[in-house]
């Protein structure tokens, strides 16, 4: 016997299921966002460190290849944290000065107060050993100590920032 009512399948979510889903998503975001921000800050610090080391190595190699002195120095005054540049002598017309900017909030500081590192045509540095610290604005995090030997060898070690 047939009745006048037809059976319908219902699709979708109830309001309770929707609210539970929103709460779960909120908890996951509350955990994930700070972790993601910390991940980004660590990567920015590594990127700045790699850029600085690449600039040191490039300046040294270019000094050897061009058979002239090449200078690595801060873009403005003695503030390495604002960026740095490779400066070629005016007699070198095949190369243009190169500038580098720190990534994120990482700042490089010369522990020796150096205003430049000059690499001579033999690849040696006239500045002696130069030590740089790289930290960002997060307290208690790890940073980097970058040391450039007079021979141009670069070491990159983890340091504790305060």
C-alpha positions, -999 to +999 in steps of 0.1 A: +000+000+000+013+034-009+009+064+012+010+099+001+044+106+016+076+101-003+108+093+014+137+118+008+173+113+016+187+144+033+222+157+025+244+182+043+255+190+079+235+198+109+243+230+128+260+209+156+283+191+131+292+224+115+300+240+149+322+211+159+341+214+126+346+251+132+359+245+168+383+218+155+396+241+127+401+269+153+421+247+176+443+235+147+449+271+135+458+283+171+485+256+172+497+260+136+500+298+132+527+304+158+547+274+146+545+286+110+556+321+121+586+307+139+594+285+109+594+316+087+617+336+111+642+307+112+642+305+074+647+342+070+677+340+094+692+312+074+686+330+041+703+362+054+733+341+066+735+323+032+733+357+013+761+372+035+784+342+030+777+342-007+786+379-009+819+372+010+828+344-013+818+363-044+839+393-034+869+371-028+866+352-060+860+383-081+891+399-065+912+369-077+895+367-111+898+404-119+932+407-103+923+438-083+909+446-049+872+441-043+855+455-012+826+441+008+810+469+029+777+480+045+754+499+022+751+528+047+779+538+071+789+510+095+754+495+096+757+460+082+722+453+094+708+476+067+724+455+040+758+451+023+774+455-011+802+443-032+821+474-045+843+471-075+871+497-083+862+522-110+888+506-133+866+475-136+840+482-162+828+446-167+812+444-133+786+465-114+784+469-077+760+444-061+738+451-031+722+426-007+694+431+018+688+410+049+657+389+049+631+393+076+641+409+109+677+395+110+705+420+116+742+415+110+766+432+133+804+433+130+818+422+163+851+439+153+835+472+143+847+468+107+834+492+081+846+470+052+864+438+042+888+443+013+899+413-007+932+417-026+940+402-059+956+372-042+924+364-023+936+375+011+917+399+033+935+430+046+911+432+076+925+401+094+899+378+110+864+393+109+835+381+131+799+389+124+768+381+145+734+375+130+703+376+153+667+386+149+642+403+172+630+371+188+645+367+223+663+336+234+665+322+199+695+308+180+714+330+156+746+327+137+783+337+141+800+341+107+838+343+108+859+353+078+895+344+081+923+365+065+925+337+038+888+341+030+876+309+047+841+314+060+827+296+091+791+297+101+783+285+136+751+285+157+751+311+185+726+319+213+710+353+209+697+372+239 
